[in-house]
Each structure stands twice: as structure tokens, then as C-alpha cells.
Amino acid sequence: GGWTISGTPLDLHDPRLLAIAEAERQFFEAEYDGYAASNANGAAFCRSAALILMALLLLRHALSVTDADAEDDPSTFFS
């Protein structure tokens, strides 16, 4: 059968029970929205940090390119 609490049957259409369920749903939804917003900010920060590090590595690699005939400073290659 049905669900019981302390031996009495539980009516799932009871307005008090429905009000409690709706309040819990709104509470968890608001909490999840706050978590999702903070998580999105963290993901944006990580993406920005990764792009900056990749740009620095690319610049380091580009500056290490030297001419095979001359041992000049790599920065003169770009100027």
C-alpha cells in the first residue's frame, strides 16, 4: 500500500505537505542558482588563466627561434 507516518496513512495531496514540498523546491533551486553562478565565475577565471599561460608559453617558444646562420638575439627576429 500507501505510505504511513506513525501508523496513519499519508495523503500526498494534503495542502500542508504540498506547501512544504514547494518551499523545499524553491530553497534548493535558489541555492543551486547561487552555486551555479559562483561556479561559472570560477570557470571563467580558470579559462582566462589558462589562455594567459598559453600565450606566455607561445611567446617564450617564439622568442627561442633563432636563425641557423647567425646567433643573434631572438628579439631582433621580430623587430
Number of C-alpha atoms within 10 A of each C-alpha: 4 8 10 10 7 6 7 9 11 13 11 11 8 9 10 10 13 12 11 11 12 12 12 12 12 12 11 12 12 12 11 12 11 12 11 12 11 11 12 12 11 12 12 11 12 12 12 12 12 12 12 12 12 12 12 12 12 12 11 11 10 14 15 13 12 15 11 7 6 7 8 11 12 14 12 9 13 7 5
